[in-house]
Structure formats: C-alpha cells, structure tokens
Amino acid sequence: MLLAVDIGNTNIKLGLFQGSSLAGKARLTTDPQRTADEYLIALDAILARHRLVWSDLSGVIIGSVVPVLTETFDELLATHSTAPVVWVGPRLDVGVRLDVDNPNEVGTDRIANALAAQTWFGVPAIVVDFGTATTFDAVDQSGAYIGGAISPGLDVWVDALVARTAQLRRITITHPDSVIGGSTVAAMQAGAFYGYVGLVDGITRRMVTELGPDTTVIATGGLARLITPETPIVQAIDADLTLKGLRLIWERNEPASGEEAAL
C-alpha cells in the first residue's frame, strides 16, 4: 500500500493507493505548531480506520509547500516507518519538463497536477486548483509545464475584505440565486461568488487563447464543485488529481526498500 501525502497551506491530503486504485483518503488540518508525535497519532488513527499499520506500507511519497511541516514529517517517518520515502522536488524525474525561469520555485502540488493532467486528459491542458491560493497551471502541446497564474483563494479574498472594513463581517461562501443581493450579507456573497467566477473564467479563457482551442481545462481543490458550474470553460473536475499525480511520480522514482529519494 502506497501512502501519498500532499501538505498544503490549509489542509494535508492523504491517499492510500493499492496499485493504481485510490483505496482510501483523509484530510488533516495544516498546523505548523503540531509536533511529529501529534501528527503520528492522527496518522495512526487513519491507518487503523483502513485496518492498516505502518508495516503494511510499501512506500510513502510526500509533496509539501510548508517547509516547517516537511521537517516534521521527515522526523515522523524516520522514527516510525521503514517504508521507502520519496520527497517531490524538481530534481526528481517528475515526468514533466519544467520549462520555467526557476524550477525550484514550482510547488510540488503544481508539479503533481501537471503530470496527472497530462496523463489522463492529454495536452495542452490547464489545471485550476482551488486552495488557499488558486493556481492556474499550463501544460503545452509538447507536454512541458510552462507556468501559470496564482491568485488569492476565495477564502483569503473574503477574509481580506472583512479585515479591511469596519462593518462587514465574515460570511458563508455559497452560490447565490442572484447577483443582486438584497442585504449586506447577500451582496457580499454575490460579490465574492460571482467576482471569483469572473476571475477564474477570465484567467482561464486568456490561457486557452495562448495554448490553443484544443486545451482541456481541469479543476481540482476544495471549492472546485462550487465555482465550476458557472465556468463552462472547465471541462472536468477531479478532486483527487494531486494525489493521483503523486502516485505517478512515485512510480517513476520508487527507491529500494529502506532508501529515501531526496528533494
């Protein structure tokens, strides 16, 4: 059983793969203050829920955009797992040519998304990943990752509005029935939702113009199913795209038992 771990700024997503099949998944809150022992308790519970123990793991692959937790999970695995570990980074064989100014700056989630999109949806492709930041990543006709765009996530957008205004309070993000809100809360919900729809649609359409009309657009991340019904340019949703990409990277870099593939 392969354990794939995607450490993001808000959540840590975990996937258990039996071969190419995603046999189970879980989500933890990202907390840089939590210790290796605290995360171990959570991971023990997740494994137990799937009737597994650490010795059942054939390997672990981790992509992290949170350096503090990279160290935490490295400590955890060094003391509690004998399975080989792969840490995703540009020096691995990631299956995608990183044709950008500085490959070391590309987030591990973006690398995994690019490989998964290329593998299952073909090229050219765009991946829109809704997270703390919303990323728009482009894979060109040759299969190279050529960069993209990064915008504040919808939650961050709303939090900034509330923090900088005296009388606006935190709202629940939802799909309003109308773009014309009859109350302050409804107006904020309309502005947040439809404003973000416009951002996603606008950036994606401009990227498609550059990549070509045959470009496939795939959405992933927590808010994908909320936003994409209003963005018909998005052709597919895959909530597990990043985890699937991590599995593909594992297959290209699987080390011998007990070894670790470095960043």
N, C-alpha and C positions, 0 to 999 in steps of 0.2 A: 504494500500500500504506500503510495506517494503522498506526502503532505506538502501542499503548496500554500505559501503564506504571502499575502500582499499587505504590507504595512503602509497604510496611508495616513494622512494627517488627521482624519476624523475617526476612521474605523480600520480595524485589522480584519481582513477577509481570509478565511481558511478553507481549503478544499482538500478532500480526500479522494484520490484517484486510484481506482483499480484498473490498471491498463489505461485505456483512453476514456473510460467512463468515470464521470464525477459521481462517486458513491455517497458523498455527504459533504455538507458545507456548514460553516458557522461564521459568526461575526462577533468581534470584541471591540470595545471602545479603546481608541488610542489614548494612552495616558503615559507621557514620558516620566511621570513620577513613580509609576509602578515598578516594582523590583522584578528580577528574574524569578524569584520564588512565587510572587503573586501571579505572574503570567503562567508559571508552571501549574499552579492549582487550577487555573481556568482551562489550560490545555489538557490536563489530566481528565477533567470532567468531560470535555468534548470527546476525547478518545474513548472514555468509558461509555459514553452515550452510544457510540458506534461499536461497542464491545471490542475495543482495541486497547492495547498497551503499547508503550514506546517500542518494544522489541518487535512489534508487528510492522513497523515502518521499514520500507525498503530504501527510502530516501527522503530528503527534505530539500525543497527549493524555496528560496526567500527573495522577494523583491521588496526593497524598503526605500522610502523617501523621507524617513525620520531617523537621522544618524544616531540619536540617543538610544532609540529602540533597536537599531542594528546591533549596538553593543550589548544591550540587554538580552536579545535573543541569541546572540553568539555565546554569551555566558550560559544561558539556559541549555542550549543544545550541547555545549561542551561537557556539561556535567550530568546530563540526563538522557542523552541519546547516543547510540553507537552507529546510527544510520549515516551514510554519506550525505554531505550537505553541499548545495550549490547556491552561491550568492550571486544574484544577477547584476551584471555590470557590462559596460561596453567592451571590455577586454575578453569576454566570453564569446563563443560562437552563438550569437543570438538569432541567427537565421535571417537577419535583415541588415542590409548595408546602411549605416548611419551617415547619410550624406548631409551633414550639418556642420556649422562652424566649429563646435566643440562637443564631440560625442559624450564627453564625461558629464556634461550638464543634462543629458536626456534622462528623465525619470524612468525608473525601472518599470513602472506601470505602463508608461507610454511605449516602451520597447516591447513589452509583452502584448499590448493591444495591437501594435503594428504587425507583429508576427501572426497573431491569431486572425486578424482581418485578412491578411494576405493568403493565409492557408485555407480559410473557409469561405471567403467571399470573393477572392480574386483581386486583381489590381486593374486600374488605380482604385484606391479606397481612402475614405476618411472615417476616422473614429472620433465620435463625440462622447467624452467621458464626463459624466456629471458627478463631481465630488466637491470637496472644499473649494477647489478651483475647478472650473470646467475647461477641459483641454480639447483642442481640435487638432488631430494628428493626421498627416497626409503621407500616403504611400503612393509613389508614382508608378507609371506604367512599367518601369524596369524592376519594380519591387523594392526600391530604395525608400527608406524613411527620410523625408526631406524637410521635416519640421512641422510647424503648425502655428496655432494661436493659443494663448492662455488668458482666460477671463476669470474674474471673481465668481465663485459659485453663487447660486441663488440665495442660500442662507447667509453667506457673507455679505451679499448685496443688501439684503433686508436688515441685517444687523448694523451695517454702516449707516443706513438711513435712520434707524431708531437711535443710534448713538449720537448722531449729529443734529437731532431735532428735539425740541423741548416737549412737544405734546403728542408725538407719535409713539405708540407702544408696539411691542413685539406682536406679530400676527401669525396665525396658522397659514402656511402656504397651501393654497388649494386652487382648483380650476374654477374660476368664477363663471357664472352664467352669462354675465355681460361685462364688457369692457368699461361700462359707465357705472361706477359704484355709487350707491345711494347713501352711503355713510362713510365716515373716515376709514373705518376698517375695510369696508368693501372696496373703497377707492385704492387703498394700499394693496389689497390683494389683486385687484385688477392691474395696477401699475407694475407690481412685482411679476405676476404671471405673464401677462401679455408683453411687458417690456422684455422679459427674458426670452420669450418665444421669438420676438423680433431680433434679439441679439443672436440667438442660435441659428435662426433661419438666414439672417443676413450674412453672418460669417461663413456658414456652410455653403451658401449659394456662390459667394465670391471664390471660395476654394474650388468648388466644382468647375467654375468658369476657367480657372487656371489649370486644373488637372484634366479636364475633358468631360464630355457629356456621358461617357460610359462609366463614370465614377460611381462606386457603391458607397452609400453612407450608412454607417452602423452606429447605434447608440448603446451606451452601457452606463453603469453607475446608478446611484440611488434614486435620482429624480427622472430617469430616462422615460419611464412609463407615464409620468405626469405631464412632461413637456412635449414629447414627440407626437402625440395625437394632433397637435396644432402645427406641426412642422412636417408636412408631407414629403419634403425632400429626403427625410430619413426613411430608409427602406427596410431596415432590420433593427431589432433590439435583441441584445444578448447580455443578460445580467451577469453572466459568468465569463465574459470574454477575457478578462485579465487573468483569471485563474487558469483558463484553458491555454492562454499564451505561455504562462509559467510552465505548465506541463510540457509544452512543445520545446521550450528552452532546456528543460531537464533532459529530454530525450537526446538533445544534441550535445550535452555536456556531462552525462552521467559518469561520475567518478567511480573508481573501485571502492569496495566496501571499506569504511573507516577513513576514507580520504575526504578532503574538502576542496571544492573548487573556489578559488578566491575571486574577489571582485576584479 
